[in-house]
Amino acid sequence: MPAPRPPENDGARARRRGAARGHRDADERRMARVGWIYTAPSLVVIAAVTIFPILFSVVLSFARVRITYDGFAVEALTVRNYLALLNSGDWYYAIAFTVGYTVVTVAVELVLGTLAALILERLAGARGWLMALLLIPWSMITVVSAQLWAYMYNSSYGVITWTLESVLGLESAPLILGRPLPAITAMMVADIWKTTPFVAIIVLAGLVMLPRDVFEAAEVDGASAWTMFWRVTLPQLRATIAVALLFRVLQAFGVFDLPFVLTGGGPGVATQSLAVMGYKVLFQDLNIGPGAAIATSTGLLVGGACLLCLKAFRSQIGKEELS
């Protein structure tokens, strides 16, 4: 029979645990190095196509740029571009329009998307077909949907114009895209039509994950459908709605393709968002420095809006954990 192993003392056990921990740490470091090696090409590509253009745009926003036959030349660094923005009424209007457009469209989309999700959640057999139909507007490219809405708003042959003029008797209907307030409303309607399904799908995903026992307990207590929605369903959907709010605020604040195709930023500057203004200044007027300043200021505003949404999202998650 083999001789029994002598019992280990505390020091030997500690050395053995230390050696095992050292091996685990070495394996983790080796796996981390392998991971960095495999991800390095993609990180280089991301830095080349994303980070470098952003940093270069920030530098150009402080530059006085001169257009040359070979491209452009940076003559000096200055803050004149930002001072020009602070003295520009069009820039302030673009900020006000973008913020108002974001608030109105996102609020309406959250309400309509939540209602659509509540209806879909109660359906059984037809849910898949209705979800497929609901996703058609969202899956359509924004440029294509904007052009379709431009056809419907057309003053000569648009179906919406014909309906408002012939059926409802509105003589000013052909001027939908020719007047500021109707043009803004028309653009908001097009955006709400396209992006409400996105909100509905996110809220529906949150609804199907809610625990059923809470609703069963509320039914046993005699709670009405309205009370269950406000006291049970909506509080548990706070985190899901916060996620939808975050995505939609970021998308709406950087809106470009819809006003560019539908109204061109007009009439005048009535529907000119910050992105459209930056495009016109940078690529149409070839004012590289001011255009880069507009793009940089827009990025800062979007980043601020993102931080506010993330802060609200964290607070909602904290409430969910406490409740």
N, C-alpha and C positions, 0 to 999 in steps of 0.2 A: 504494500500500500504506500502511496506517496505520502511524504511527510506533510502534515498540515502547515498552511501558510501562517506565518506569525501575524498577529493583529497589527494593523497600521496605527501609528500614533497620529495625533492631530497635525503635526507638521508634514507628514508624508501625504495625508489626504489633501491638505492645502496645496502642496506642490503638484499633486496629480490634477486637482481641479484647475490650478493655474496653467499647467501644460495644456490641458484640454481647451481652456479658454483661449490660450495663445494660438492653438491650431485653428479654432473657429474664427478668430480675428484675422489670421493669415488667409484663410479661405475666403472670408468676406472681402478682404482687400484685393485678392486675386480676381474674384468675380466682379468687383467694382471696376478694376482695370480693364477686364474683358468687355464690360458694358460700355465704358467710355470709348474703347477702341471701335466697337461696332457702331456706336452712335455718333462718332466724330464726323463722318462724311455728311450725315444729315444736318448736324449742327453747323458745319461750315456752309452748307447750302442755305440754311435759314439765315445765318449771319450775312451772307452775300446778297440775298434777295429781299431781306426784311430789315435787319438791324442797320446795315450800312446805309440804305436809302433814307431811313428815318433820321439817322445822325447827320447825313449829308443835307437833308432838307432843313434841319435845325440850323446848320451852319449857314446855308443860303438865306435863311430868314433874317440873319444879321448882316448880310452882305449887300454891297452896292454892286450890281451885276450889269455888265455892258454886253449887248448882243454883238457878235462878230460874224464874219463870213464862215468861220470854222465852228461856230457854236456860241459860247459865251465865255466871258472872262470876269473873274472876281477882282474888283478894283480895291475895295476896302471893306472893313467890318464896321457896322454902324447900327444904331438903334432907330434910324429913321423909318424903317419899314413898320415897326410897331407903333411909333408915334403917329404915322399916317393912318394906321388902323384905328387908333384911339380918337382920331379926328374925322373918321369916316362915318357918315350917317348910314350908308349902305351896309357897313359891317355890323352896326348896332341893330339895324332892321333884320339882317340875316340871322343874328343871334336870337332876336325876339321871335322871328318866324319859326326857326328850328326848334326852340324850346316849346313854343305854343303848339306847333305841329306834333311834337313828341308827346306832350302831355295829353292832348285831345285824342290822338289816335290810339295810344297805348291804353288809356283809360277805357275807351269804347271797346277795344279788342279784348281786354281782360273781362269786361262784363259779358260781352257776347260769347267769347270763348268758354267762359265758365258755364253759361246757360247751355251752350251746345254740348259741353262735356257731361253735364247733368242729364241731358236727354239721352245721349249715347250710352251712358252708364246703366240706364234702366232698360235698354234694349238688349235683346239676346241674339236671336237668329240674324237679324238684319244689321247688326252693328258693323260687321266687316264691310258690307256693301256701302253703307252710309259713310264710313270712315274713308273708303276709297274715293267716293264722290266728294267728300269734304276736302280731301287733299289735292284735288285737281287745281284749284286756284293757287295753293301754296307751291305746288311743283312747277307751275308755269314760270318761265323766266320773266323777271320784272320788266325788261325792255319789251317783251312780247305783250304782256298784259297791259302795259302803259299804252302801247300802240293800239290795242283793241279798245281801251277806254277812250282814246283820242278819236277813233272812228265813231264810237257811240255818242261822243260829245260834239261831233262835227256839226257846224252850223247849217250845212246844206243837206246832208243825208244821214245824220246821226239818229239812231233810234231813240235815244233819250231826249234829244232836242225835239224830235217829231212828237213824242209822247207828251212832253211838257207844253208844246205849242198847240197841237191839234186836239188832244184829249182834255188837258187841263186849262187850255186857253191862256197860257202865259206868253204874251207877245215878245217878251225880252229873253225867251229861252235860247235863241240862237247865239246869244252873247255869253254863254256859260264860261267859256275859257277866255273871254275878252274883257271881263271885269274882275277886279281883285277878289272880292269876297266869294262870288260864285266859283272862281278858279281855285281858290284855296279849299273850298268845300268839296269841289269835284275831285281834287287830288286826295283829300282825306278819305273820301268814299272809296276811291280805287285802292288805297293802301289798306283800309279796313277790310275790304272784300278779299284781298289777297292773303293777309297775315292773320286774320282771325282763326283759320283752321290750325295754324301752328300753335297758338295759345290753347285751343281746344284739345289738341292731342296731348300737350304737356299736362294740362289739368286732368284729363281723362286718365293718364298714367298714374297721377296721384290718387284719383278717386278709387281705382280698382285695387290700390294697395292699402286702403284704409281697413282697419279691423272691423269685422261685422258685429262682434259682440257688443260694441258700444252702441250701435244703432238698435240692436235687439233690446238692450237694456232701456234705451230711450223710448222705444215703442211700448215696452211693458209699463213704463211710468206714465204712459198716455201723452207723450209729446206729439204735437202736431207736426206736419211736414215742414211748415215755415220755421217752427222752433228748432226742429232737428237740423235744418240747414244753417241757421245762424249760431246755434249753440254747440252743434256737434260737427257738422261737415266743414264749415268754413274755418273754424279754429285749427282743425287738423290739416287743412290745405294751405296754411300760411307759408310753409317752406316751399311748396310746389309753385304757388303763385309768385313768390319772390324770385324763383328761378326764371319763370316766364317773363316777369317784369324786367329782370336783368338783361335777358337776351333782346327783348323788344326795345328797351331804351337805347341800347347800343346800336341796334339796327336803324331805328327811327332817327336818331341824332345824326347819323352819317348818311342820311338819305341823299341820293344823287340821281340814280337812273330814272326814277319815276318822274320828278319834276323836269329833268333834262329832256325826256322824250315827250311827256304830256304837255308841258307848258313852256319849256325852254327857260324857266325862271320868271316868265311874264304872267300877266301883262305888266310891263315895266320891270319892277323887281318884286312884285307881289308874292311870288312863289319861289323866290331865290333863297335856297338854303345856303349854309356855310360851304358845303361841298361844291355846289354849283357856282357860287361866287369865286371860290378858289380856282376852279377850272377856268372860268372866264378870264380872270386876272392873269393866271399863269400861262394858259395855252392860247387864248384868243388875243389878249393884249400883250403877251410876251413880257410881262412885268414879273421877272423870276423872283426877285427879292420879296416884293409884297405878296406874291402868290404863295411863296414858301412860308411867309409869316402867317397868312390865313390858314394854311394847312397845319402849321405848328399850333396855333391858338385853338384850332378845332380839335386837334389831338389832345390838348390839355383839358379842354372842356369835356370831351368824351371820357378822358381818364377820371376827371372829377365826378362825372355822373356814374361811372363804373364803381368808384370807391363808395359813393353814397349807396348804390344798390347793394354792394357787398356788405356794407355796414348794416343795412336793413335786413339782408339775408342772414347775417350772423345773429342779429337780435331775434329774428324769428326762430332760428334753430335753437337758441337759448331758451325761448319760451316753450318750444316743443319739448325740450329735455326736462324742463321744470314741471310741465303739465302732465 
